[in-house]
Amino acid sequence: MYTILVVVQVLAAISLIGLVLLQHGKGADAGAAFGSGASGTVFGARGSANFLSRATAVCATVFFLVSLSLAYVVQGRKAPDSIVEKIAPVADAPAVAPQAAPQEPKAEPETPKVPE
């Protein structure tokens, strides 16, 4: 389920970006404000919503709903273990001194005998 939602999310995001980039901005209709043919329409200079703007609205709605669905799906998942949690049990273990190599008994130095 999670994988399907992520794939839909990515496709919706890419298509939303493409649809927004395909549309022309408000500046392109600046000539309509000065008496061009479209300025006399009922909906104003922009006219009614065309296919691109409706497709953008649908795509944005899908993106929004999938985002909410993903948030709902992952809310119960356990967060991945952090490095601190993995190291903590090792740090709590009792310290064991390294075994020293067996040493040969040291011979005591001979003290010189003083004649009496």
Jmol script that loads the backbone (N, CA, C; Angstrom):
load data "model"
ATOM      1  N   MET A   1       0.819  -1.189   0.000  1.00  0.00           N
ATOM      2  CA  MET A   1       0.000   0.000   0.000  1.00  0.00           C
ATOM      3  C   MET A   1       0.870   1.262   0.000  1.00  0.00           C
ATOM      4  N   TYR A   2       1.898   1.211   0.858  1.00  0.00           N
ATOM      5  CA  TYR A   2       2.791   2.358   0.966  1.00  0.00           C
ATOM      6  C   TYR A   2       3.493   2.640  -0.364  1.00  0.00           C
ATOM      7  N   THR A   3       3.974   1.592  -1.016  1.00  0.00           N
ATOM      8  CA  THR A   3       4.689   1.759  -2.280  1.00  0.00           C
ATOM      9  C   THR A   3       3.786   2.331  -3.359  1.00  0.00           C
ATOM     10  N   ILE A   4       2.555   1.865  -3.415  1.00  0.00           N
ATOM     11  CA  ILE A   4       1.604   2.377  -4.413  1.00  0.00           C
ATOM     12  C   ILE A   4       1.353   3.857  -4.178  1.00  0.00           C
ATOM     13  N   LEU A   5       1.167   4.247  -2.913  1.00  0.00           N
ATOM     14  CA  LEU A   5       0.922   5.656  -2.605  1.00  0.00           C
ATOM     15  C   LEU A   5       2.124   6.528  -2.960  1.00  0.00           C
ATOM     16  N   VAL A   6       3.319   6.017  -2.723  1.00  0.00           N
ATOM     17  CA  VAL A   6       4.512   6.802  -3.061  1.00  0.00           C
ATOM     18  C   VAL A   6       4.633   6.982  -4.571  1.00  0.00           C
ATOM     19  N   VAL A   7       4.332   5.925  -5.332  1.00  0.00           N
ATOM     20  CA  VAL A   7       4.400   6.025  -6.793  1.00  0.00           C
ATOM     21  C   VAL A   7       3.371   7.041  -7.296  1.00  0.00           C
ATOM     22  N   VAL A   8       2.145   6.976  -6.764  1.00  0.00           N
ATOM     23  CA  VAL A   8       1.110   7.942  -7.169  1.00  0.00           C
ATOM     24  C   VAL A   8       1.531   9.358  -6.777  1.00  0.00           C
ATOM     25  N   GLN A   9       2.147   9.504  -5.606  1.00  0.00           N
ATOM     26  CA  GLN A   9       2.597  10.818  -5.140  1.00  0.00           C
ATOM     27  C   GLN A   9       3.639  11.407  -6.094  1.00  0.00           C
ATOM     28  N   VAL A  10       4.597  10.598  -6.501  1.00  0.00           N
ATOM     29  CA  VAL A  10       5.644  11.088  -7.400  1.00  0.00           C
ATOM     30  C   VAL A  10       5.060  11.443  -8.768  1.00  0.00           C
ATOM     31  N   LEU A  11       4.182  10.583  -9.286  1.00  0.00           N
ATOM     32  CA  LEU A  11       3.560  10.878 -10.586  1.00  0.00           C
ATOM     33  C   LEU A  11       2.705  12.144 -10.526  1.00  0.00           C
ATOM     34  N   ALA A  12       1.962  12.321  -9.439  1.00  0.00           N
ATOM     35  CA  ALA A  12       1.149  13.529  -9.291  1.00  0.00           C
ATOM     36  C   ALA A  12       2.030  14.770  -9.200  1.00  0.00           C
ATOM     37  N   ALA A  13       3.137  14.665  -8.499  1.00  0.00           N
ATOM     38  CA  ALA A  13       4.041  15.813  -8.377  1.00  0.00           C
ATOM     39  C   ALA A  13       4.652  16.188  -9.722  1.00  0.00           C
ATOM     40  N   ILE A  14       5.093  15.189 -10.467  1.00  0.00           N
ATOM     41  CA  ILE A  14       5.709  15.465 -11.773  1.00  0.00           C
ATOM     42  C   ILE A  14       4.682  16.052 -12.738  1.00  0.00           C
ATOM     43  N   SER A  15       3.474  15.481 -12.752  1.00  0.00           N
ATOM     44  CA  SER A  15       2.448  16.008 -13.661  1.00  0.00           C
ATOM     45  C   SER A  15       1.998  17.400 -13.233  1.00  0.00           C
ATOM     46  N   LEU A  16       1.944  17.655 -11.940  1.00  0.00           N
ATOM     47  CA  LEU A  16       1.571  18.991 -11.461  1.00  0.00           C
ATOM     48  C   LEU A  16       2.606  20.031 -11.887  1.00  0.00           C
ATOM     49  N   ILE A  17       3.862  19.681 -11.773  1.00  0.00           N
ATOM     50  CA  ILE A  17       4.925  20.595 -12.213  1.00  0.00           C
ATOM     51  C   ILE A  17       4.816  20.843 -13.711  1.00  0.00           C
ATOM     52  N   GLY A  18       4.612  19.778 -14.481  1.00  0.00           N
ATOM     53  CA  GLY A  18       4.486  19.940 -15.937  1.00  0.00           C
ATOM     54  C   GLY A  18       3.287  20.784 -16.337  1.00  0.00           C
ATOM     55  N   LEU A  19       2.143  20.576 -15.690  1.00  0.00           N
ATOM     56  CA  LEU A  19       0.946  21.358 -16.028  1.00  0.00           C
ATOM     57  C   LEU A  19       1.117  22.834 -15.682  1.00  0.00           C
ATOM     58  N   VAL A  20       1.748  23.107 -14.578  1.00  0.00           N
ATOM     59  CA  VAL A  20       1.958  24.511 -14.202  1.00  0.00           C
ATOM     60  C   VAL A  20       2.916  25.188 -15.185  1.00  0.00           C
ATOM     61  N   LEU A  21       3.934  24.471 -15.606  1.00  0.00           N
ATOM     62  CA  LEU A  21       4.889  25.067 -16.539  1.00  0.00           C
ATOM     63  C   LEU A  21       4.304  25.255 -17.943  1.00  0.00           C
ATOM     64  N   LEU A  22       3.320  24.439 -18.314  1.00  0.00           N
ATOM     65  CA  LEU A  22       2.708  24.578 -19.629  1.00  0.00           C
ATOM     66  C   LEU A  22       1.779  25.788 -19.733  1.00  0.00           C
ATOM     67  N   GLN A  23       1.217  26.217 -18.620  1.00  0.00           N
ATOM     68  CA  GLN A  23       0.257  27.323 -18.658  1.00  0.00           C
ATOM     69  C   GLN A  23       0.978  28.650 -18.793  1.00  0.00           C
ATOM     70  N   HIS A  24       0.297  29.578 -19.418  1.00  0.00           N
ATOM     71  CA  HIS A  24       0.868  30.918 -19.534  1.00  0.00           C
ATOM     72  C   HIS A  24       0.361  31.762 -18.377  1.00  0.00           C
ATOM     73  N   GLY A  25       1.158  32.730 -17.973  1.00  0.00           N
ATOM     74  CA  GLY A  25       0.837  33.542 -16.810  1.00  0.00           C
ATOM     75  C   GLY A  25      -0.154  34.641 -17.124  1.00  0.00           C
ATOM     76  N   LYS A  26      -0.467  35.420 -16.079  1.00  0.00           N
ATOM     77  CA  LYS A  26      -1.408  36.529 -16.231  1.00  0.00           C
ATOM     78  C   LYS A  26      -0.846  37.622 -17.136  1.00  0.00           C
ATOM     79  N   GLY A  27       0.442  37.758 -17.164  1.00  0.00           N
ATOM     80  CA  GLY A  27       1.065  38.795 -17.986  1.00  0.00           C
ATOM     81  C   GLY A  27       0.821  38.593 -19.472  1.00  0.00           C
ATOM     82  N   ALA A  28       0.549  37.369 -19.876  1.00  0.00           N
ATOM     83  CA  ALA A  28       0.309  37.095 -21.284  1.00  0.00           C
ATOM     84  C   ALA A  28      -1.029  37.660 -21.741  1.00  0.00           C
ATOM     85  N   ASP A  29      -1.957  37.864 -20.828  1.00  0.00           N
ATOM     86  CA  ASP A  29      -3.274  38.411 -21.159  1.00  0.00           C
ATOM     87  C   ASP A  29      -3.365  39.918 -20.909  1.00  0.00           C
ATOM     88  N   ALA A  30      -2.250  40.599 -20.789  1.00  0.00           N
ATOM     89  CA  ALA A  30      -2.276  42.025 -20.498  1.00  0.00           C
ATOM     90  C   ALA A  30      -2.945  42.812 -21.628  1.00  0.00           C
ATOM     91  N   GLY A  31      -2.807  42.342 -22.852  1.00  0.00           N
ATOM     92  CA  GLY A  31      -3.436  43.041 -23.973  1.00  0.00           C
ATOM     93  C   GLY A  31      -4.952  42.956 -23.928  1.00  0.00           C
ATOM     94  N   ALA A  32      -5.496  41.948 -23.268  1.00  0.00           N
ATOM     95  CA  ALA A  32      -6.945  41.785 -23.189  1.00  0.00           C
ATOM     96  C   ALA A  32      -7.581  42.893 -22.355  1.00  0.00           C
ATOM     97  N   ALA A  33      -6.834  43.436 -21.418  1.00  0.00           N
ATOM     98  CA  ALA A  33      -7.386  44.487 -20.564  1.00  0.00           C
ATOM     99  C   ALA A  33      -7.597  45.778 -21.339  1.00  0.00           C
ATOM    100  N   PHE A  34      -6.955  45.950 -22.488  1.00  0.00           N
ATOM    101  CA  PHE A  34      -7.061  47.185 -23.250  1.00  0.00           C
ATOM    102  C   PHE A  34      -7.953  47.049 -24.474  1.00  0.00           C
ATOM    103  N   GLY A  35      -8.934  46.157 -24.402  1.00  0.00           N
ATOM    104  CA  GLY A  35      -9.906  46.093 -25.474  1.00  0.00           C
ATOM    105  C   GLY A  35      -9.751  44.950 -26.430  1.00  0.00           C
ATOM    106  N   SER A  36      -8.980  43.959 -26.074  1.00  0.00           N
ATOM    107  CA  SER A  36      -8.863  42.800 -26.938  1.00  0.00           C
ATOM    108  C   SER A  36     -10.175  42.026 -26.913  1.00  0.00           C
ATOM    109  N   GLY A  37     -10.342  41.070 -27.770  1.00  0.00           N
ATOM    110  CA  GLY A  37     -11.602  40.362 -27.917  1.00  0.00           C
ATOM    111  C   GLY A  37     -12.069  39.636 -26.674  1.00  0.00           C
ATOM    112  N   ALA A  38     -11.158  39.136 -25.854  1.00  0.00           N
ATOM    113  CA  ALA A  38     -11.549  38.340 -24.697  1.00  0.00           C
ATOM    114  C   ALA A  38     -12.022  39.188 -23.526  1.00  0.00           C
ATOM    115  N   SER A  39     -11.827  40.499 -23.567  1.00  0.00           N
ATOM    116  CA  SER A  39     -12.174  41.325 -22.413  1.00  0.00           C
ATOM    117  C   SER A  39     -13.679  41.463 -22.221  1.00  0.00           C
ATOM    118  N   GLY A  40     -14.477  41.168 -23.216  1.00  0.00           N
ATOM    119  CA  GLY A  40     -15.915  41.332 -23.081  1.00  0.00           C
ATOM    120  C   GLY A  40     -16.644  40.076 -22.662  1.00  0.00           C
ATOM    121  N   THR A  41     -15.938  39.044 -22.284  1.00  0.00           N
ATOM    122  CA  THR A  41     -16.600  37.801 -21.907  1.00  0.00           C
ATOM    123  C   THR A  41     -17.204  37.918 -20.521  1.00  0.00           C
ATOM    124  N   VAL A  42     -18.070  36.998 -20.194  1.00  0.00           N
ATOM    125  CA  VAL A  42     -18.748  37.001 -18.907  1.00  0.00           C
ATOM    126  C   VAL A  42     -17.765  36.759 -17.771  1.00  0.00           C
ATOM    127  N   PHE A  43     -16.729  35.941 -18.025  1.00  0.00           N
ATOM    128  CA  PHE A  43     -15.800  35.560 -16.966  1.00  0.00           C
ATOM    129  C   PHE A  43     -14.613  36.505 -16.864  1.00  0.00           C
ATOM    130  N   GLY A  44     -14.579  37.583 -17.555  1.00  0.00           N
ATOM    131  CA  GLY A  44     -13.467  38.523 -17.480  1.00  0.00           C
ATOM    132  C   GLY A  44     -12.434  38.235 -18.552  1.00  0.00           C
ATOM    133  N   ALA A  45     -11.279  38.848 -18.392  1.00  0.00           N
ATOM    134  CA  ALA A  45     -10.236  38.760 -19.398  1.00  0.00           C
ATOM    135  C   ALA A  45      -9.670  37.345 -19.521  1.00  0.00           C
ATOM    136  N   ARG A  46      -9.710  36.591 -18.468  1.00  0.00           N
ATOM    137  CA  ARG A  46      -9.140  35.231 -18.510  1.00  0.00           C
ATOM    138  C   ARG A  46     -10.080  34.247 -19.165  1.00  0.00           C
ATOM    139  N   GLY A  47     -11.345  34.512 -19.160  1.00  0.00           N
ATOM    140  CA  GLY A  47     -12.292  33.561 -19.740  1.00  0.00           C
ATOM    141  C   GLY A  47     -12.567  32.429 -18.762  1.00  0.00           C
ATOM    142  N   SER A  48     -13.285  31.437 -19.192  1.00  0.00           N
ATOM    143  CA  SER A  48     -13.577  30.318 -18.307  1.00  0.00           C
ATOM    144  C   SER A  48     -12.350  29.431 -18.166  1.00  0.00           C
ATOM    145  N   ALA A  49     -12.386  28.564 -17.184  1.00  0.00           N
ATOM    146  CA  ALA A  49     -11.250  27.681 -16.941  1.00  0.00           C
ATOM    147  C   ALA A  49     -11.098  26.720 -18.112  1.00  0.00           C
ATOM    148  N   ASN A  50      -9.898  26.641 -18.637  1.00  0.00           N
ATOM    149  CA  ASN A  50      -9.659  25.742 -19.758  1.00  0.00           C
ATOM    150  C   ASN A  50      -9.191  24.379 -19.244  1.00  0.00           C
ATOM    151  N   PHE A  51      -8.854  23.499 -20.149  1.00  0.00           N
ATOM    152  CA  PHE A  51      -8.467  22.141 -19.775  1.00  0.00           C
ATOM    153  C   PHE A  51      -7.245  22.112 -18.868  1.00  0.00           C
ATOM    154  N   LEU A  52      -6.240  22.946 -19.166  1.00  0.00           N
ATOM    155  CA  LEU A  52      -5.013  22.916 -18.363  1.00  0.00           C
ATOM    156  C   LEU A  52      -5.261  23.323 -16.916  1.00  0.00           C
ATOM    157  N   SER A  53      -6.062  24.349 -16.709  1.00  0.00           N
ATOM    158  CA  SER A  53      -6.304  24.783 -15.330  1.00  0.00           C
ATOM    159  C   SER A  53      -7.142  23.761 -14.562  1.00  0.00           C
ATOM    160  N   ARG A  54      -8.098  23.128 -15.238  1.00  0.00           N
ATOM    161  CA  ARG A  54      -8.891  22.088 -14.566  1.00  0.00           C
ATOM    162  C   ARG A  54      -8.040  20.857 -14.266  1.00  0.00           C
ATOM    163  N   ALA A  55      -7.182  20.482 -15.207  1.00  0.00           N
ATOM    164  CA  ALA A  55      -6.295  19.349 -14.976  1.00  0.00           C
ATOM    165  C   ALA A  55      -5.323  19.642 -13.834  1.00  0.00           C
ATOM    166  N   THR A  56      -4.872  20.890 -13.737  1.00  0.00           N
ATOM    167  CA  THR A  56      -3.993  21.278 -12.637  1.00  0.00           C
ATOM    168  C   THR A  56      -4.721  21.170 -11.307  1.00  0.00           C
ATOM    169  N   ALA A  57      -5.972  21.599 -11.263  1.00  0.00           N
ATOM    170  CA  ALA A  57      -6.761  21.516 -10.027  1.00  0.00           C
ATOM    171  C   ALA A  57      -6.978  20.059  -9.614  1.00  0.00           C
ATOM    172  N   VAL A  58      -7.272  19.199 -10.578  1.00  0.00           N
ATOM    173  CA  VAL A  58      -7.470  17.775 -10.275  1.00  0.00           C
ATOM    174  C   VAL A  58      -6.168  17.157  -9.777  1.00  0.00           C
ATOM    175  N   CYS A  59      -5.081  17.481 -10.434  1.00  0.00           N
ATOM    176  CA  CYS A  59      -3.785  16.934 -10.057  1.00  0.00           C
ATOM    177  C   CYS A  59      -3.364  17.421  -8.660  1.00  0.00           C
ATOM    178  N   ALA A  60      -3.627  18.672  -8.355  1.00  0.00           N
ATOM    179  CA  ALA A  60      -3.315  19.206  -7.031  1.00  0.00           C
ATOM    180  C   ALA A  60      -4.158  18.524  -5.960  1.00  0.00           C
ATOM    181  N   THR A  61      -5.415  18.238  -6.265  1.00  0.00           N
ATOM    182  CA  THR A  61      -6.286  17.542  -5.316  1.00  0.00           C
ATOM    183  C   THR A  61      -5.783  16.126  -5.066  1.00  0.00           C
ATOM    184  N   VAL A  62      -5.376  15.434  -6.126  1.00  0.00           N
ATOM    185  CA  VAL A  62      -4.829  14.077  -5.974  1.00  0.00           C
ATOM    186  C   VAL A  62      -3.564  14.117  -5.127  1.00  0.00           C
ATOM    187  N   PHE A  63      -2.702  15.075  -5.398  1.00  0.00           N
ATOM    188  CA  PHE A  63      -1.454  15.218  -4.642  1.00  0.00           C
ATOM    189  C   PHE A  63      -1.746  15.455  -3.163  1.00  0.00           C
ATOM    190  N   PHE A  64      -2.703  16.305  -2.871  1.00  0.00           N
ATOM    191  CA  PHE A  64      -3.072  16.633  -1.490  1.00  0.00           C
ATOM    192  C   PHE A  64      -3.642  15.406  -0.777  1.00  0.00           C
ATOM    193  N   LEU A  65      -4.544  14.685  -1.435  1.00  0.00           N
ATOM    194  CA  LEU A  65      -5.168  13.513  -0.820  1.00  0.00           C
ATOM    195  C   LEU A  65      -4.158  12.378  -0.600  1.00  0.00           C
ATOM    196  N   VAL A  66      -3.272  12.190  -1.554  1.00  0.00           N
ATOM    197  CA  VAL A  66      -2.251  11.151  -1.388  1.00  0.00           C
ATOM    198  C   VAL A  66      -1.285  11.529  -0.264  1.00  0.00           C
ATOM    199  N   SER A  67      -0.987  12.813  -0.125  1.00  0.00           N
ATOM    200  CA  SER A  67      -0.122  13.256   0.971  1.00  0.00           C
ATOM    201  C   SER A  67      -0.759  12.944   2.321  1.00  0.00           C
ATOM    202  N   LEU A  68      -2.042  13.221   2.444  1.00  0.00           N
ATOM    203  CA  LEU A  68      -2.757  12.906   3.684  1.00  0.00           C
ATOM    204  C   LEU A  68      -2.802  11.399   3.918  1.00  0.00           C
ATOM    205  N   SER A  69      -3.009  10.626   2.861  1.00  0.00           N
ATOM    206  CA  SER A  69      -3.054   9.169   2.991  1.00  0.00           C
ATOM    207  C   SER A  69      -1.700   8.616   3.437  1.00  0.00           C
ATOM    208  N   LEU A  70      -0.625   9.129   2.878  1.00  0.00           N
ATOM    209  CA  LEU A  70       0.709   8.691   3.288  1.00  0.00           C
ATOM    210  C   LEU A  70       0.969   9.020   4.755  1.00  0.00           C
ATOM    211  N   ALA A  71       0.540  10.184   5.186  1.00  0.00           N
ATOM    212  CA  ALA A  71       0.721  10.557   6.592  1.00  0.00           C
ATOM    213  C   ALA A  71      -0.046   9.604   7.500  1.00  0.00           C
ATOM    214  N   TYR A  72      -1.236   9.209   7.085  1.00  0.00           N
ATOM    215  CA  TYR A  72      -2.044   8.287   7.877  1.00  0.00           C
ATOM    216  C   TYR A  72      -1.425   6.886   7.905  1.00  0.00           C
ATOM    217  N   VAL A  73      -0.893   6.442   6.772  1.00  0.00           N
ATOM    218  CA  VAL A  73      -0.328   5.091   6.684  1.00  0.00           C
ATOM    219  C   VAL A  73       0.922   4.961   7.547  1.00  0.00           C
ATOM    220  N   VAL A  74       1.776   5.973   7.562  1.00  0.00           N
ATOM    221  CA  VAL A  74       3.044   5.862   8.274  1.00  0.00           C
ATOM    222  C   VAL A  74       2.964   6.300   9.732  1.00  0.00           C
ATOM    223  N   GLN A  75       1.812   6.698  10.211  1.00  0.00           N
ATOM    224  CA  GLN A  75       1.733   7.206  11.581  1.00  0.00           C
ATOM    225  C   GLN A  75       2.013   6.125  12.615  1.00  0.00           C
ATOM    226  N   GLY A  76       1.702   4.872  12.323  1.00  0.00           N
ATOM    227  CA  GLY A  76       1.915   3.816  13.288  1.00  0.00           C
ATOM    228  C   GLY A  76       3.242   3.104  13.163  1.00  0.00           C
ATOM    229  N   ARG A  77       4.026   3.459  12.180  1.00  0.00           N
ATOM    230  CA  ARG A  77       5.302   2.771  11.983  1.00  0.00           C
ATOM    231  C   ARG A  77       6.312   3.201  13.033  1.00  0.00           C
ATOM    232  N   LYS A  78       7.158   2.245  13.419  1.00  0.00           N
ATOM    233  CA  LYS A  78       8.212   2.531  14.377  1.00  0.00           C
ATOM    234  C   LYS A  78       9.347   3.236  13.648  1.00  0.00           C
ATOM    235  N   ALA A  79       9.872   4.236  14.288  1.00  0.00           N
ATOM    236  CA  ALA A  79      10.991   4.973  13.703  1.00  0.00           C
ATOM    237  C   ALA A  79      12.212   4.060  13.643  1.00  0.00           C
ATOM    238  N   PRO A  80      13.057   4.241  12.666  1.00  0.00           N
ATOM    239  CA  PRO A  80      14.256   3.410  12.578  1.00  0.00           C
ATOM    240  C   PRO A  80      15.143   3.621  13.802  1.00  0.00           C
ATOM    241  N   ASP A  81      15.831   2.552  14.206  1.00  0.00           N
ATOM    242  CA  ASP A  81      16.715   2.645  15.361  1.00  0.00           C
ATOM    243  C   ASP A  81      17.824   3.647  15.082  1.00  0.00           C
ATOM    244  N   SER A  82      18.117   4.418  16.101  1.00  0.00           N
ATOM    245  CA  SER A  82      19.207   5.370  15.945  1.00  0.00           C
ATOM    246  C   SER A  82      20.518   4.693  16.330  1.00  0.00           C
ATOM    247  N   ILE A  83      21.589   5.298  15.982  1.00  0.00           N
ATOM    248  CA  ILE A  83      22.907   4.742  16.288  1.00  0.00           C
ATOM    249  C   ILE A  83      23.116   4.716  17.794  1.00  0.00           C
ATOM    250  N   VAL A  84      22.573   5.703  18.495  1.00  0.00           N
ATOM    251  CA  VAL A  84      22.744   5.758  19.942  1.00  0.00           C
ATOM    252  C   VAL A  84      22.101   4.536  20.595  1.00  0.00           C
ATOM    253  N   GLU A  85      20.923   4.137  20.130  1.00  0.00           N
ATOM    254  CA  GLU A  85      20.255   2.973  20.699  1.00  0.00           C
ATOM    255  C   GLU A  85      21.047   1.698  20.424  1.00  0.00           C
ATOM    256  N   LYS A  86      21.729   1.637  19.298  1.00  0.00           N
ATOM    257  CA  LYS A  86      22.516   0.452  18.988  1.00  0.00           C
ATOM    258  C   LYS A  86      23.796   0.392  19.819  1.00  0.00           C
ATOM    259  N   ILE A  87      24.355   1.543  20.171  1.00  0.00           N
ATOM    260  CA  ILE A  87      25.605   1.588  20.921  1.00  0.00           C
ATOM    261  C   ILE A  87      25.354   1.467  22.421  1.00  0.00           C
ATOM    262  N   ALA A  88      24.214   1.921  22.903  1.00  0.00           N
ATOM    263  CA  ALA A  88      23.932   1.958  24.334  1.00  0.00           C
ATOM    264  C   ALA A  88      24.091   0.609  25.031  1.00  0.00           C
ATOM    265  N   PRO A  89      23.585  -0.506  24.499  1.00  0.00           N
ATOM    266  CA  PRO A  89      23.788  -1.772  25.199  1.00  0.00           C
ATOM    267  C   PRO A  89      25.264  -2.149  25.323  1.00  0.00           C
ATOM    268  N   VAL A  90      26.054  -1.799  24.373  1.00  0.00           N
ATOM    269  CA  VAL A  90      27.477  -2.105  24.435  1.00  0.00           C
ATOM    270  C   VAL A  90      28.134  -1.277  25.525  1.00  0.00           C
ATOM    271  N   ALA A  91      27.710  -0.029  25.675  1.00  0.00           N
ATOM    272  CA  ALA A  91      28.306   0.837  26.677  1.00  0.00           C
ATOM    273  C   ALA A  91      27.918   0.388  28.082  1.00  0.00           C
ATOM    274  N   ASP A  92      26.766  -0.268  28.262  1.00  0.00           N
ATOM    275  CA  ASP A  92      26.319  -0.717  29.568  1.00  0.00           C
ATOM    276  C   ASP A  92      26.968  -2.024  29.989  1.00  0.00           C
ATOM    277  N   ALA A  93      27.613  -2.712  29.090  1.00  0.00           N
ATOM    278  CA  ALA A  93      28.239  -3.988  29.404  1.00  0.00           C
ATOM    279  C   ALA A  93      29.409  -3.757  30.353  1.00  0.00           C
ATOM    280  N   PRO A  94      29.646  -4.708  31.278  1.00  0.00           N
ATOM    281  CA  PRO A  94      30.756  -4.515  32.217  1.00  0.00           C
ATOM    282  C   PRO A  94      32.091  -4.502  31.474  1.00  0.00           C
ATOM    283  N   ALA A  95      32.937  -3.653  31.959  1.00  0.00           N
ATOM    284  CA  ALA A  95      34.246  -3.525  31.317  1.00  0.00           C
ATOM    285  C   ALA A  95      35.106  -4.714  31.702  1.00  0.00           C
ATOM    286  N   VAL A  96      35.700  -5.324  30.745  1.00  0.00           N
ATOM    287  CA  VAL A  96      36.583  -6.461  30.976  1.00  0.00           C
ATOM    288  C   VAL A  96      37.987  -6.012  30.627  1.00  0.00           C
ATOM    289  N   ALA A  97      38.872  -6.156  31.610  1.00  0.00           N
ATOM    290  CA  ALA A  97      40.246  -5.748  31.368  1.00  0.00           C
ATOM    291  C   ALA A  97      40.891  -6.722  30.391  1.00  0.00           C
ATOM    292  N   PRO A  98      41.671  -6.219  29.487  1.00  0.00           N
ATOM    293  CA  PRO A  98      42.332  -7.124  28.551  1.00  0.00           C
ATOM    294  C   PRO A  98      43.322  -8.025  29.294  1.00  0.00           C
ATOM    295  N   GLN A  99      43.400  -9.237  28.851  1.00  0.00           N
ATOM    296  CA  GLN A  99      44.308 -10.190  29.477  1.00  0.00           C
ATOM    297  C   GLN A  99      45.742  -9.814  29.112  1.00  0.00           C
ATOM    298  N   ALA A 100      46.514  -9.661  30.133  1.00  0.00           N
ATOM    299  CA  ALA A 100      47.916  -9.335  29.902  1.00  0.00           C
ATOM    300  C   ALA A 100      48.666 -10.620  29.569  1.00  0.00           C
ATOM    301  N   ALA A 101      49.670 -10.481  28.786  1.00  0.00           N
ATOM    302  CA  ALA A 101      50.494 -11.631  28.430  1.00  0.00           C
ATOM    303  C   ALA A 101      51.239 -12.103  29.679  1.00  0.00           C
ATOM    304  N   PRO A 102      51.359 -13.410  29.848  1.00  0.00           N
ATOM    305  CA  PRO A 102      52.080 -13.886  31.032  1.00  0.00           C
ATOM    306  C   PRO A 102      53.520 -13.384  31.016  1.00  0.00           C
ATOM    307  N   GLN A 103      53.945 -12.944  32.177  1.00  0.00           N
ATOM    308  CA  GLN A 103      55.298 -12.398  32.275  1.00  0.00           C
ATOM    309  C   GLN A 103      56.177 -13.375  33.040  1.00  0.00           C
ATOM    310  N   GLU A 104      57.408 -13.371  32.654  1.00  0.00           N
ATOM    311  CA  GLU A 104      58.363 -14.203  33.367  1.00  0.00           C
ATOM    312  C   GLU A 104      58.698 -13.518  34.681  1.00  0.00           C
ATOM    313  N   PRO A 105      58.888 -14.310  35.700  1.00  0.00           N
ATOM    314  CA  PRO A 105      59.253 -13.672  36.974  1.00  0.00           C
ATOM    315  C   PRO A 105      60.584 -12.945  36.827  1.00  0.00           C
ATOM    316  N   LYS A 106      60.579 -11.777  37.412  1.00  0.00           N
ATOM    317  CA  LYS A 106      61.797 -10.962  37.319  1.00  0.00           C
ATOM    318  C   LYS A 106      62.801 -11.450  38.355  1.00  0.00           C
ATOM    319  N   ALA A 107      63.992 -11.558  37.893  1.00  0.00           N
ATOM    320  CA  ALA A 107      65.063 -11.920  38.820  1.00  0.00           C
ATOM    321  C   ALA A 107      65.508 -10.672  39.538  1.00  0.00           C
ATOM    322  N   GLU A 108      65.632 -10.812  40.845  1.00  0.00           N
ATOM    323  CA  GLU A 108      66.060  -9.640  41.594  1.00  0.00           C
ATOM    324  C   GLU A 108      67.547  -9.419  41.352  1.00  0.00           C
ATOM    325  N   PRO A 109      67.896  -8.156  41.196  1.00  0.00           N
ATOM    326  CA  PRO A 109      69.319  -7.910  40.959  1.00  0.00           C
ATOM    327  C   PRO A 109      70.139  -8.274  42.212  1.00  0.00           C
ATOM    328  N   GLU A 110      71.267  -8.806  41.942  1.00  0.00           N
ATOM    329  CA  GLU A 110      72.137  -9.173  43.055  1.00  0.00           C
ATOM    330  C   GLU A 110      72.780  -7.928  43.620  1.00  0.00           C
ATOM    331  N   THR A 111      72.745  -7.874  44.913  1.00  0.00           N
ATOM    332  CA  THR A 111      73.400  -6.735  45.554  1.00  0.00           C
ATOM    333  C   THR A 111      74.848  -7.119  45.835  1.00  0.00           C
ATOM    334  N   PRO A 112      75.706  -6.208  45.583  1.00  0.00           N
ATOM    335  CA  PRO A 112      77.114  -6.540  45.852  1.00  0.00           C
ATOM    336  C   PRO A 112      77.345  -6.738  47.356  1.00  0.00           C
ATOM    337  N   LYS A 113      78.081  -7.730  47.667  1.00  0.00           N
ATOM    338  CA  LYS A 113      78.384  -8.001  49.070  1.00  0.00           C
ATOM    339  C   LYS A 113      79.610  -7.182  49.470  1.00  0.00           C
ATOM    340  N   VAL A 114      79.427  -6.567  50.575  1.00  0.00           N
ATOM    341  CA  VAL A 114      80.495  -5.712  51.081  1.00  0.00           C
ATOM    342  C   VAL A 114      81.302  -6.545  52.120  1.00  0.00           C
ATOM    343  N   PRO A 115      82.600  -6.566  51.958  1.00  0.00           N
ATOM    344  CA  PRO A 115      83.372  -7.335  52.940  1.00  0.00           C
ATOM    345  C   PRO A 115      83.299  -6.659  54.316  1.00  0.00           C
ATOM    346  N   GLU A 116      83.251  -7.436  55.343  1.00  0.00           N
ATOM    347  CA  GLU A 116      83.148  -6.893  56.689  1.00  0.00           C
ATOM    348  C   GLU A 116      84.413  -6.861  57.403  1.00  0.00           C
TER     349      GLU A 116
END
end "model"
wireframe off; spacefill off
backbone 0.3
color backbone group
